[in-house]
Amino acid sequence: MDRSQQLIGMAEKFGAHNYHPLPVVLERGKGIHVWDVAGRKYLDFLSSYSALNFGHSHPALVSTLVEQAQALAVCSRAFHSEQLCLFSADLARFCQMDAILPMNSGAEAVETAIKIARKWGYERKKVQADSAKIIVMDKNFHGRTIGVISASSEPLYRKNFGPFTPGFEIVPFDNVKALQSAVDHSTVAILLEPIQAEAGVQIPHKGFLQEVQNICQKQNCLLMLDEIQTGLGRTGKEFCYQYEEIKPDVLIMGKSLGGGLLPLSAVAARSDVMEVMTPGTHGSTFGGMPLSCAVGRTALWLLRKEGLADRAAKLGELVREKLAGENLPHVKEVRGRGLLIGIELKAEARGARRYCEKLADEGVLCKETHENVIRIAPPLIIEEPELMGGVDKVIHVIRSLA
Ligand SMILES: *Cc1c(COP(=O)(O)O)cnc(C)c1O
């Protein structure tokens, strides 16, 4: 039995089976590539769901990590830290919001946003005690905690995990009428992803976010955008909402914020909203630790210095043009923005999983999204020849499995 098989056996025996990974055991990563334990090299076309916009172990991020680890890594929020002070200022300026609340995982940041919205609702909008409502979208993905899955419409995420947290109403995505009729006096926020990545890269019609903002302004509720996956350059803008002339009241970030080295998430909000969070009302031991904050600052600096959002826009255009010109068998639709691209297969393709397995054999790591979508989301630092080389392999596999 080879070493990969042995290790996978250990994972099966000793690990919980809450994932169904491709049968590849990775050992090393550098830039856009990863290597498995047998020394095979792969192109990373998933980027850990956008946590790796800067690729693996970017030298600037690694040196910040090492330096900060030697200076001060953790100090809790019982004290100020230089790095958290600087990170808050850097991130607030970067996303043009007033105030920052740092957390670790994306789900925690969403939980935090939910708490902020409810507290704001009771204290500022004067919603009746314990009746705040947050409107969310059908097929959303905001993470896996009990609070967050209480807002999910996906049976797989929910089954046998009840009872759930009340206070959410689910409406169809990209449907202004449904949203209008769901909003009422007890509504404190509308929470949505500007593109639903996990739902298979679902893009709303142009103007949808504008209309959501109009509803929020008219009904005095908060527009909360989950840009954990779409933000920080992935979709060809620094934030995906910038495709429209809007600004959220609450912006949720994660994934690449930690530079692909650490879990770091954050909620950014207008000051009159963030003000409801007062000492003792919320916290996290590791949230905003100096180590993550230092890496986060370098990540923001790198994103601008390398112009990664513009790169994603240009390169994504090339990929979609190329795929559209190929007339591929069993492909229903290719859609995306920047380097977040979904190839939706028809039912007769018999699922995206076998395509991803074949692609792994060919040295390209993709992951199926739901049943029928192959997602292409390489690190944003990728160069055109490597990108198009990977796309050629995707095209080859789609043809060869037809
Ligand atoms: C990944 C993701 C989350 C959850 O982030 P975790 O770090 O896995 O908790 C939430 N929202 C969106 C849109 C995501 O892509």
The ligand as a MOL file (V3000), in Angstrom:
LIG
                    3D

  0  0  0     0  0            999 V3000
M  V30 BEGIN CTAB
M  V30 COUNTS 15 15 0 0 0
M  V30 BEGIN ATOM
M  V30 1 C -16.4650 30.2280 3.7690 0
M  V30 2 C -17.6200 31.1140 3.9490 0
M  V30 3 C -18.1760 31.3580 5.2160 0
M  V30 4 C -17.7120 30.6430 6.4690 0
M  V30 5 O -16.3710 30.8390 6.7470 0
M  V30 6 P -15.6180 29.8210 7.7380 0
M  V30 7 O -14.2590 30.4530 7.9110 0
M  V30 8 O -15.5580 28.4990 7.0260 0
M  V30 9 O -16.4060 29.7460 8.9850 0
M  V30 10 C -19.2310 32.2430 5.3090 0
M  V30 11 N -19.7120 32.8630 4.2200 0
M  V30 12 C -19.2190 32.6520 2.9900 0
M  V30 13 C -19.7980 33.3720 1.8180 0
M  V30 14 C -18.1700 31.7490 2.8070 0
M  V30 15 O -17.7000 31.5150 1.5860 0
M  V30 END ATOM
M  V30 BEGIN BOND
M  V30 1 1 1 2
M  V30 2 1 2 3
M  V30 3 2 2 14
M  V30 4 1 3 4
M  V30 5 2 3 10
M  V30 6 1 4 5
M  V30 7 1 5 6
M  V30 8 2 6 7
M  V30 9 1 6 8
M  V30 10 1 6 9
M  V30 11 1 10 11
M  V30 12 2 11 12
M  V30 13 1 12 13
M  V30 14 1 12 14
M  V30 15 1 14 15
M  V30 END BOND
M  V30 END CTAB
M  END
